């Protein structure tokens, strides 16, 4: 029996999904992406899981698409394969998703990391969109998310040359949440995930939605969404528990309702 292409491990309220094609630096083939979609859908419906970490191994988060699988594909075939489904699902995922990146995060791997809510990266991690070197371009958000993180001029440089983006530069530009030594990447990601998992799941989901509104809409539209989301919090048991716990000087026990 073949090994799963996405390994799952549960640590209390935190799920860890590990890409598992180490022999090809976790290249993203269709089978792996299908498994990742299935895992994310299952975790979305699992109320016991409140935060997810997506990672690879010490050599690579994911070194890009599986070129062997794509090399002889026609225009019609690439269109029909719907290979971008996982990148369409992640922005609508209501639970916090943290990428823990060591080694290479290139092409689709970089796009996968950038689609997550936060990135904990090794000091030696390498990001980048080298599609230009293959005569193609990013197709899963690389031109969009890199531009929003780096600005037009710097994004153009990395996208049009295909050169690697060092983790230090990615951190300084705000693409990476935190930069840590190799051996501390998972520890830091787990610490962050467990901290967020203790918060109100309702408030976490609403904050995620509000932040993405800030990226995609005019300020006033985002402000209106934020205000209505704030009001919605007052219809939850978590809001009652949070304020009562504050008054009683104890740790709140949020239930996500």
Rosetta blueprint (number, residue, H / E / L):
1 X L
2 X L
3 X L
4 X L
5 X L
6 X E
7 X E
8 X E
9 X E
10 X E
11 X E
12 X L
13 X L
14 X E
15 X E
16 X E
17 X E
18 X E
19 X E
20 X L
21 X L
22 X H
23 X H
24 X H
25 X L
26 X L
27 X L
28 X E
29 X L
30 X H
31 X H
32 X H
33 X H
34 X H
35 X H
36 X H
37 X H
38 X H
39 X H
40 X H
41 X H
42 X H
43 X H
44 X H
45 X L
46 X L
47 X L
48 X L
49 X L
50 X L
51 X E
52 X E
53 X E
54 X E
55 X E
56 X L
57 X L
58 X L
59 X L
60 X E
61 X E
62 X E
63 X L
64 X L
65 X E
66 X L
67 X H
68 X H
69 X H
70 X H
71 X L
72 X L
73 X L
74 X L
75 X H
76 X H
77 X H
78 X H
79 X H
80 X H
81 X L
82 X L
83 X L
84 X L
85 X H
86 X H
87 X H
88 X H
89 X H
90 X H
91 X L
92 X L
93 X L
94 X L
95 X L
96 X E
97 X E
98 X E
99 X E
100 X E
101 X E
102 X L
103 X L
104 X E
105 X E
106 X E
107 X L
108 X H
109 X H
110 X H
111 X H
112 X H
113 X H
114 X H
115 X H
116 X L
117 X L
118 X E
119 X E
120 X E
121 X E
122 X E
123 X L
124 X L
125 X L
126 X E
127 X E
128 X E
129 X L
130 X H
131 X H
132 X H
133 X H
134 X H
135 X L
136 X L
137 X L
138 X L
139 X L
140 X L
141 X L
142 X H
143 X H
144 X H
145 X H
146 X H
147 X H
148 X H
149 X H
150 X H
151 X L
152 X H
153 X H
154 X H
155 X H
156 X H
157 X H
158 X H
159 X H
160 X H
161 X H
162 X L
163 X L
164 X L
165 X E
166 X E
167 X H
168 X H
169 X H
170 X H
171 X H
172 X H
173 X L
174 X L
175 X L
176 X L
177 X L
178 X E
179 X E
180 X E
181 X L
182 X H
183 X H
184 X H
185 X H
186 X H
187 X H
188 X H
189 X H
190 X H
191 X H
192 X H
193 X H
194 X H
195 X H
196 X H
197 X H
198 X L
199 X L
200 X L
201 X H
202 X H
203 X H
204 X H
205 X H
206 X H
207 X H
208 X H
209 X H
210 X H
211 X H
212 X H
213 X H
214 X H
215 X H
216 X H
217 X L
218 X L
219 X H
220 X H
221 X H
222 X H
223 X H
224 X H
225 X H
226 X H
227 X H
228 X H
229 X H
230 X H
231 X H
232 X H
233 X H
234 X L
235 X L
236 X L
237 X H
238 X H
239 X H
240 X H
241 X H
242 X H
243 X H
244 X H
245 X H
246 X H
247 X H
248 X L
249 X L
250 X L
251 X L
252 X L
253 X L
254 X L
255 X L
256 X L
257 X L
